[in-house]
Amino acid sequence: MRPPWDSRLAKAVMDQAGPAYVWLAKPNGKRTRKYVYGQTREAVHDKWIKLHQQAKVRPVATSVPTVGSFLT
C-alpha cells in the first residue's frame, strides 16, 4: 500500500502548464487525487510541492462545502 502522501506529477506538467495531482488518503481509508492548476509550469510545480508537503504533515481537504449544504 502506498503512503497517503504518495504523489505523481501529471505528464502535462513536464511538457507545459497543466494540472498536477497528489494522492491523498481520505478519513474512510480510500484514496483520492487532488489537482493543482496554474498558468505556468513553475506556478503549477510550486503549488504541487506545497500540497505534497501539506499532505505529509496533515490531512488536506479534497473538497470545500458549499454555503447551501452548510445552511441545510
C-alpha positions, 0 to 999 in steps of 0.5 A: 500500500502506498503512503497517503502522501504518495504523489505523481506529477501529471505528464502535462506538467513536464511538457507545459502548464497543466494540472498536477495531482497528489494522492491523498488518503481520505478519513474512510481509508480510500484514496483520492487525487487532488489537482493543482492548476496554474498558468505556468509550469513553475506556478503549477510545480510550486503549488504541487510541492506545497500540497505534497508537503501539506499532505505529509504533515496533515490531512488536506481537504479534497473538497470545500462545502458549499454555503447551501449544504452548510445552511441545510 
